[in-house]
Amino acid sequence: MEETRIYCDNDGNFHKTATGTTLMELSGTLCNTVTDEKTGEKLPVLAALVDHTLKELEFRVMMPHRIEFIGYNHPDGRRTYIRSLCFVLQHAVSDLYPDKMLLIEYSLPSGLYCELREQTVNEDGIRPVHYLTDMEIDRIKERMQEIVAADLRFKKVKMTAREAGKLFMENNQPDKASLLESLGKFSYSVYFLGGDADTFYGPLVPSTGYLRIFDLAGFNNGFCLQFPEEGKTDKVTPLKRQSKLAATLQEYARWCEITGVKGVGTLNKVISEGNAVQLINIAEALHERKYADIADMIDQRRDKAKIIFIAGPSSSGKTSSSKRLAIQCKVLGLNPKVIELDNYFVDREHTPRDENGEYDFESLHAMDLDLLNSQLNDLLAGKTVEIPYFNFKEGRRMFRGDMMHLEDNDILIMEGIHALNPEMTSAVDNSRIFRIYASALTSLSLDENNNISTSDNRLLRRIVRDNRVRGVTPEETIMRWHSVRRGENRNIFPFQENADAAFNSALIFELPLLKYYAEPLLRRITPNSPAYTEAVRLLKFLDYIVALSPGEIAAIPPTSIMREFIGGQML
């Protein structure tokens, strides 16, 4: 019997195995479970990294490889679980509602937002929502549990593009058929579960029996598909009914309908047919309209609210948003003034430290809250204050004679990660503050059952911007991203519902734009890099998208939020 030598990261040893052995067979002898380092919990193996590339457990080892078996504690393990769970949901809906269409639309803090739609479109070209009762949602959950208990295997079949397109049209998945057609490839891997078929930009678990932890909860016009909580895999992420966030995502979905772009397939078609510039103009006009709406809200409260706080996660376009909002406020006769919240940092030696003993600059108490609150109250009272300046090189706050006073038509704009946290301004009358949450909340999907991660959208923005402006390599950006996300989960996302207004900085043309810039950067990451696995995943995602041409990119106005990331901004 021919043998192959592999190295297993999980036990740090070389092993010999029969050529053609599956990863599942290998995991049975080498690594039945993986250990969550934070909790010590033993977790089932869901997939594996083979030479830093994600593979399903059905993958056969034909040559020497480096292999790491992963579970739900690994980001790619979670994605594998969630993809597979979505397919189980699709199968359950197909069984119970064969005349309806399941749409998995966008991410929520507690899971994925899903709707059932009628298969036929109305006079506006929209598929009406099928409103589910609580009893119907419970029945879908019960059917999913039955599918999981049956431990059905997911089957992967290689099909020609023509065969796959025909199959998905027959299964009433026109967005998926349109996506495959727009890519122009000869063949695709199609997964089957019972009579249902789907494509995914990543592997699935071997069978439905792996997917025992999930829940469904009614939400808005549809329901939320919940999956295991990170670090607590025996229960789902608790449901958070963040209505303002959901409304912002639904508004973006309506924008997609306005532009006629219902998924990446139709987006690719728009670009391929030479209509990208028109799409850019419409998207930018929608943005400008939203800035004007928020400026109107501020103007309506001008007699009371004089302080405008803007917060949002990394690469959400906060800086550009604050500048464009300031312009719209000037149109209404308001005079915006800007204070940098970073100038209220405490001196370096007084900065709180994290659990590792390192300075925690993202802590709320890394700021001098007493001074901030005192100066804001003085400004609101009509007094003149001397604004501090923080010298980051020396780690000290200084006063350089920068005086500020608010006149009747003046408003104060301040941007920072804690701007939605009421504790930051606990001594200031809350009615004097107008809070804005900015983020890139895309509702655009690859197709009916594959949503696009808002976090991935922002990561691509940051990769492009950091490389251009800060000289930071894509590898460094990817390796820092987990820490960035951890800070957002702690300091921003819990407070987003405190906002008086939300601005969605996502633009419907930005993924084709970001592909043009990000793809060559990601291809520079070598297989021996710890960021290679993530780079491969992002490249596989971008492979579904048709890039803009340099001529089309030139049509993006200099005031666009995307200019903050690609350059050429004039604000």
C-alpha positions in Angstrom: 0.0 0.0 0.0 1.4 3.4 -1.0 1.9 5.8 1.9 2.1 9.6 2.3 3.8 11.5 5.1 1.9 14.4 6.7 2.6 16.8 9.6 -0.2 17.4 12.1 -0.2 20.8 13.8 -2.6 19.5 16.5 -0.1 17.1 18.0 3.1 18.5 16.5 4.2 15.2 14.9 4.8 13.6 11.5 2.6 10.7 10.5 2.4 8.2 7.7 -0.9 7.4 6.2 -2.3 5.5 3.2 -2.4 7.6 0.1 -6.0 8.6 -0.5 -7.0 8.6 3.1 -9.7 11.2 3.9 -9.3 13.9 6.4 -12.2 12.5 8.4 -10.4 9.1 8.6 -7.2 10.9 9.7 -9.0 12.9 12.3 -10.5 9.7 13.7 -7.0 8.3 14.4 -5.0 11.5 15.1 -7.4 14.2 16.4 -11.0 13.3 17.3 -11.5 16.7 19.0 -9.8 20.1 19.3 -9.5 22.1 22.5 -10.7 25.6 22.9 -7.7 27.3 24.6 -9.9 29.9 26.4 -12.5 27.5 27.8 -10.8 24.1 27.8 -13.8 22.7 26.0 -13.3 19.7 23.7 -14.9 20.4 20.4 -15.7 18.1 17.4 -13.5 18.5 14.3 -15.5 20.4 11.6 -12.9 20.9 8.8 -9.1 21.2 8.3 -6.5 23.5 7.1 -4.3 21.7 4.5 -1.2 23.7 3.8 -3.1 26.7 5.3 -6.0 26.2 2.9 -9.5 25.3 4.2 -10.7 21.8 3.2 -13.7 19.7 4.0 -13.2 16.4 5.8 -14.0 14.5 2.7 -10.7 15.8 1.1 -8.3 12.9 0.3 -4.6 13.2 1.1 -2.7 12.3 -2.0 0.7 13.9 -1.2 2.6 15.3 1.8 0.8 18.0 3.6 0.8 20.1 6.7 -2.7 19.6 8.3 -4.5 21.4 11.2 -7.9 20.1 12.3 -10.2 22.9 13.4 -13.5 23.1 15.3 -16.0 25.8 16.2 -13.3 27.8 18.1 -11.6 28.6 14.8 -13.2 31.4 12.6 -13.1 29.0 9.6 -14.7 26.3 11.7 -17.5 28.6 12.6 -18.1 29.6 9.0 -18.2 25.9 8.0 -20.8 25.2 10.7 -22.9 28.2 9.7 -22.8 27.5 6.0 -23.9 23.9 6.6 -26.7 25.1 9.0 -28.0 27.4 6.3 -28.3 24.5 3.9 -30.3 22.6 6.5 -32.6 25.6 6.8 -33.0 25.7 3.1 -33.8 22.0 3.0 -36.4 22.4 5.8 -38.1 25.3 4.0 -38.1 23.4 0.7 -39.9 20.5 2.4 -42.5 22.6 4.2 -43.0 25.5 1.7 -42.1 24.2 -1.8 -43.9 27.1 -3.4 -41.9 29.7 -1.4 -38.3 31.1 -1.7 -35.9 31.3 1.2 -33.7 34.4 1.3 -30.8 34.6 3.8 -30.3 38.3 3.6 -27.8 39.8 6.1 -25.9 39.4 9.4 -27.5 40.4 12.7 -25.7 40.6 16.1 -27.5 37.4 17.0 -27.4 35.5 13.7 -28.6 35.7 10.1 -31.8 37.5 9.1 -34.0 35.4 6.8 -37.2 35.8 5.0 -39.6 33.7 3.0 -40.8 35.3 -0.3 -43.3 34.4 -2.9 -41.8 32.9 -6.0 -43.6 35.3 -8.4 -42.8 39.0 -8.5 -45.4 41.7 -8.3 -45.8 44.7 -10.6 -42.8 46.4 -9.0 -40.6 43.5 -9.8 -40.4 42.5 -6.1 -41.2 39.1 -4.6 -43.7 39.8 -1.7 -42.8 38.6 1.8 -44.6 35.6 3.1 -45.2 36.5 6.8 -44.6 33.6 9.1 -46.5 33.0 12.3 -44.7 31.8 15.5 -46.2 28.4 14.9 -44.8 28.2 11.4 -41.4 29.2 12.6 -41.5 26.5 15.2 -42.5 24.0 12.6 -39.4 25.0 10.4 -37.2 24.5 13.5 -38.7 21.1 14.2 -38.1 20.0 10.6 -34.5 21.2 10.9 -34.1 19.1 14.1 -35.5 16.1 12.2 -32.9 16.7 9.4 -30.1 17.0 11.9 -31.2 13.8 13.8 -31.2 11.9 10.5 -27.5 12.7 10.1 -27.8 13.1 6.3 -24.6 13.5 4.4 -23.9 16.5 2.3 -22.8 15.4 -1.2 -20.6 17.5 -3.5 -20.8 17.0 -7.3 -18.8 18.7 -10.0 -21.1 20.1 -12.7 -20.7 22.1 -15.9 -21.8 25.7 -15.8 -24.6 24.9 -18.2 -25.8 22.0 -16.0 -25.6 24.0 -12.8 -27.4 27.1 -14.3 -30.2 24.9 -15.6 -30.5 23.1 -12.2 -30.8 26.4 -10.3 -33.3 27.9 -12.7 -35.5 24.7 -12.3 -35.1 25.0 -8.5 -36.3 28.7 -8.7 -32.9 30.2 -7.6 -32.5 32.8 -10.4 -30.0 34.9 -8.5 -27.7 31.9 -8.1 -28.1 31.0 -11.8 -27.4 34.7 -12.7 -24.3 34.7 -10.5 -22.8 31.5 -12.1 -23.6 32.9 -15.6 -21.8 36.2 -14.8 -18.6 34.4 -13.9 -18.1 32.6 -17.2 -16.5 29.5 -15.7 -16.7 26.0 -17.2 -17.6 24.1 -14.0 -18.7 24.4 -10.4 -18.9 22.4 -7.3 -22.5 21.9 -6.3 -23.7 20.5 -2.9 -26.7 18.4 -2.5 -28.9 17.7 0.5 -31.8 15.5 -0.4 -33.4 17.1 -3.5 -31.9 20.6 -2.8 -28.8 22.0 -4.4 -26.6 24.9 -3.6 -23.1 26.4 -4.0 -21.0 27.9 -1.3 -17.7 29.8 -1.2 -16.3 27.4 1.4 -16.7 23.7 2.5 -19.5 22.1 4.6 -19.3 19.7 7.5 -19.7 16.0 6.5 -23.3 15.5 7.6 -26.2 17.2 9.3 -25.6 15.4 12.6 -22.8 17.9 13.3 -25.3 20.8 13.6 -27.2 20.2 16.8 -27.0 23.7 18.3 -29.2 26.3 16.6 -32.5 28.2 17.0 -35.0 30.3 15.1 -36.6 33.4 16.4 -39.2 35.7 14.8 -37.6 39.0 13.7 -39.2 41.9 11.8 -40.8 40.4 8.6 -38.9 37.1 8.9 -36.8 35.4 11.4 -33.3 35.1 12.8 -31.2 31.9 12.4 -29.1 31.6 15.5 -26.0 29.5 15.9 -23.7 28.6 18.7 -22.2 31.4 20.7 -18.4 31.9 20.4 -16.8 30.3 23.5 -20.1 28.8 24.6 -20.9 26.3 22.0 -23.6 24.5 24.0 -26.0 27.4 23.4 -26.9 29.9 20.7 -26.0 33.6 20.7 -28.7 35.4 22.7 -31.2 37.3 20.5 -30.8 41.1 20.5 -33.6 43.0 18.9 -31.7 46.0 17.7 -34.4 47.7 15.7 -32.3 50.7 14.5 -29.6 48.4 13.1 -32.2 46.2 11.4 -33.9 49.2 9.9 -30.6 50.5 8.4 -30.0 47.1 6.8 -33.5 47.0 5.4 -33.1 50.4 4.0 -30.0 49.3 2.2 -31.9 46.3 0.8 -34.5 48.8 -0.6 -31.6 50.7 -2.2 -30.6 47.5 -3.9 -34.1 47.1 -5.2 -34.1 50.8 -6.4 -31.0 50.2 -8.4 -32.2 46.8 -9.7 -29.3 45.0 -8.2 -30.7 42.0 -6.3 -27.4 40.2 -5.8 -23.8 39.9 -7.0 -25.1 38.2 -10.2 -27.1 41.2 -11.3 -24.3 43.5 -10.1 -21.8 41.6 -12.3 -24.2 41.9 -15.2 -24.6 45.7 -14.7 -20.8 46.1 -14.8 -20.3 43.7 -17.7 -22.9 45.5 -19.8 -21.1 48.9 -19.3 -23.6 50.5 -16.9 -21.2 50.8 -13.9 -20.9 54.6 -14.1 -24.7 55.1 -13.9 -24.8 52.7 -10.9 -22.0 54.8 -9.2 -23.9 58.0 -9.8 -27.2 56.6 -8.3 -25.4 55.1 -5.3 -23.6 58.4 -4.5 -26.9 60.4 -4.9 -28.5 58.1 -2.4 -25.7 58.7 0.0 -26.0 62.5 -0.4 -29.7 62.3 0.2 -29.1 60.4 3.5 -26.5 63.0 4.6 -29.1 65.7 4.0 -31.8 63.8 5.9 -29.5 63.5 9.0 -28.5 67.2 8.7 -32.3 68.1 8.7 -32.7 66.1 11.9 -29.8 68.0 13.5 -31.3 71.3 12.3 -34.7 70.5 13.8 -32.9 70.2 17.2 -30.5 73.1 16.7 -32.0 75.1 19.7 -31.1 72.2 22.1 -28.6 69.7 20.7 -25.2 71.5 20.0 -22.9 68.5 20.2 -22.8 65.9 17.4 -21.1 62.6 18.3 -20.2 60.1 15.5 -19.1 56.5 16.3 -18.6 53.4 14.2 -16.3 50.4 13.7 -13.1 50.4 11.9 -13.2 51.4 8.2 -16.8 52.5 8.4 -16.0 55.9 6.8 -16.5 58.0 9.9 -14.0 60.7 8.8 -15.5 61.2 5.4 -19.0 61.0 6.9 -18.3 63.7 9.4 -16.9 66.0 6.6 -19.8 65.5 4.2 -22.3 65.9 7.1 -20.6 69.2 8.0 -21.2 70.4 4.5 -24.9 69.6 4.6 -25.2 71.3 7.9 -23.6 74.5 6.5 -26.2 74.5 3.7 -28.8 74.8 6.5 -27.0 77.7 8.1 -25.2 75.7 10.8 -21.5 76.2 11.5 -19.7 73.0 12.4 -16.6 73.0 14.6 -14.5 69.9 15.2 -12.8 68.6 18.3 -10.7 65.5 18.2 -11.6 63.2 21.1 -8.1 61.7 21.0 -6.9 65.0 22.5 -8.6 64.0 25.8 -6.4 61.0 26.4 -4.8 60.8 29.9 -1.1 61.0 30.1 0.5 57.7 29.1 1.5 56.6 32.6 -2.2 56.9 33.7 -3.5 54.8 30.9 -5.3 51.6 32.1 -3.7 48.3 31.3 -5.4 45.2 29.9 -5.2 41.6 31.1 -1.8 41.2 29.6 -0.4 44.3 31.3 -0.3 46.3 28.1 -1.7 49.8 27.7 -5.3 49.6 26.8 -5.8 52.7 24.6 -9.3 51.6 23.7 -10.5 51.7 27.3 -13.1 54.4 28.0 -10.9 55.4 31.0 -7.9 56.0 28.7 -9.7 59.4 28.4 -9.8 62.2 30.9 -13.6 62.1 31.3 -13.7 64.8 34.0 -12.0 67.3 31.7 -14.1 66.4 28.7 -17.4 66.7 30.6 -16.3 70.0 32.2 -15.3 71.6 28.9 -18.4 70.4 27.1 -20.6 71.9 29.8 -18.6 75.2 29.7 -19.1 75.3 25.9 -22.8 74.7 26.2 -23.0 77.5 28.8 -21.5 79.9 26.4 -18.0 80.0 27.9 -14.7 80.0 26.1 -12.4 77.0 26.8 -8.8 76.0 25.9 -8.9 72.8 23.9 -6.1 70.3 24.8 -3.7 68.8 22.4 -2.3 65.3 22.9 1.3 64.7 21.9 1.4 61.0 21.0 5.1 61.0 20.6 5.6 62.1 24.2 2.4 60.5 25.6 1.3 63.8 27.2 -1.5 66.2 27.0 -0.6 69.8 26.3 -2.3 73.2 26.0 -1.2 75.4 23.1 -3.7 78.3 23.3 -6.3 76.7 21.1 -9.4 78.5 22.3 -13.0 77.6 21.4 -16.4 79.3 21.9 -19.8 78.2 20.5 -21.9 80.9 18.9 -25.7 80.5 18.3 -25.4 78.7 15.0 -22.3 76.7 15.9 -22.4 72.9 16.4 -19.6 70.7 17.7 -18.8 67.6 15.9 -16.8 64.9 17.7 -15.8 61.5 16.4 -14.6 58.5 18.4 -15.1 54.8 19.4 -16.9 55.7 22.7 -19.1 58.4 21.2 -22.3 56.3 21.7 -21.4 55.3 25.2 -23.5 57.5 27.6 -20.9 57.0 30.3 -18.4 59.1 28.3 -20.6 62.2 28.9 -22.4 61.2 32.0 -22.2 64.8 33.4 -23.6 66.4 30.3 -27.3 66.9 29.6 -28.2 64.1 27.2 -30.7 66.3 25.3 -27.8 68.5 24.2 -26.2 65.6 22.3 -27.1 64.2 18.9 -25.5 60.7 18.3 -24.8 59.1 14.9 -23.8 55.6 14.3 -21.8 55.0 11.0 -21.0 51.7 9.6 -20.7 49.8 6.2 -23.8 47.6 6.6 -24.1 45.8 3.3 -27.3 43.8 2.6 -26.1 42.7 -0.8 -25.9 38.9 -1.1 -24.0 36.6 -3.4 -27.3 34.9 -4.2 -30.5 33.8 -2.4 -28.8 31.7 0.3 -25.3 33.2 0.6 -25.0 36.6 2.4 -22.0 38.8 2.4 -20.2 39.6 5.7 -20.2 43.2 6.7 -17.0 42.5 8.6 -15.3 41.2 5.4 -16.4 44.4 3.5 -14.7 46.6 6.1 -11.6 44.4 6.2 -11.2 44.8 2.5 -11.6 48.6 2.9 -8.9 48.6 5.6 -6.5 46.4 3.6 -6.6 48.9 0.7 -6.4 52.0 2.9 -3.7 50.9 5.3 -1.5 49.8 2.4 -1.9 53.1 0.6 -1.8 55.6 3.5 0.1 53.9 6.3 2.4 51.5 4.5 0.9 48.6 6.4 1.0 45.3 4.5 -2.2 43.2 3.9 -0.7 40.5 6.1 -0.3 42.9 9.0 -3.9 44.2 8.6 -5.3 40.7 8.6 -3.3 39.6 11.6 -4.5 42.7 13.6 -8.2 42.3 12.5 -9.1 40.0 15.3 -7.9 42.5 17.9 -9.8 45.3 16.1 -13.0 43.2 16.1 -12.6 42.4 19.8 -12.4 46.1 20.6 -15.5 46.9 18.5 -17.5 44.1 20.2 -16.6 45.7 23.6 -16.7 49.4 22.9 -19.0 50.1 19.9 -21.5 47.4 19.0 -23.2 47.3 22.5 -24.1 51.0 22.2 -25.2 51.3 18.6 -28.9 51.4 19.5 -28.2 54.7 21.5 -27.8 56.5 18.2 -30.3 59.2 17.1 -29.5 58.4 13.5 -27.6 55.8 11.6 -25.6 56.3 8.4 -24.8 53.3 6.3 -21.6 54.0 4.4 -21.8 50.9 2.2 -22.0 51.5 -1.5 -23.4 49.0 -3.9 -20.5 49.3 -6.3 -17.7 49.1 -3.7 -17.0 45.3 -3.8 -16.2 45.6 -7.6 -14.1 48.6 -6.7 -12.3 46.9 -3.8 -11.6 43.9 -5.8 -9.5 46.0 -8.3 -7.3 47.2 -5.4 -7.4 44.3 -2.9 -6.9 41.3 -5.1 -3.3 42.0 -6.1 -2.4 42.9 -2.5 -3.9 39.6 -1.2 -2.1 37.6 -3.9 1.3 38.8 -2.4 0.7 36.9 0.8 2.7 33.7 0.6 1.6 30.2 1.7 4.0 30.2 4.7 2.3 33.3 6.1 -0.1 33.0 9.1 -2.4 35.3 7.1 -2.5 33.0 4.1 -5.6 31.1 5.1 -7.6 34.3 5.4 -6.1 35.7 2.2 -7.2 32.6 0.3 -10.7 32.9 1.7 -11.1 36.5 0.7 -9.7 35.8 -2.7 -12.2 33.0 -3.2 -15.0 35.4 -2.2 -13.7 38.2 -4.6 -13.6 35.6 -7.4 -17.4 35.8 -7.5 -17.2 39.6 -8.3 -16.5 41.4 -11.6 -14.0 44.3 -10.9 -14.5 47.8 -12.1 -12.1 49.1 -14.8 -9.8 52.1 -14.2 -12.1 54.2 -16.4 -15.1 53.4 -14.2 -13.1 54.0 -11.0 -12.2 57.5 -12.4 -16.0 58.3 -12.4 -16.2 57.9 -8.6 -16.6 61.5 -7.3 -13.8 63.0 -5.1 -16.3 63.4 -2.3 -17.2 59.7 -2.2 -16.6 57.8 1.0 -14.6 55.3 -1.1 -12.0 58.0 -1.8 -11.0 57.7 1.8 -9.8 54.2 1.0 -8.6 54.4 -2.6 -7.3 58.0 -2.7 -8.3 61.1 -4.6 -10.5 62.5 -1.9 -11.4 66.2 -2.0 -13.3 67.3 1.1 
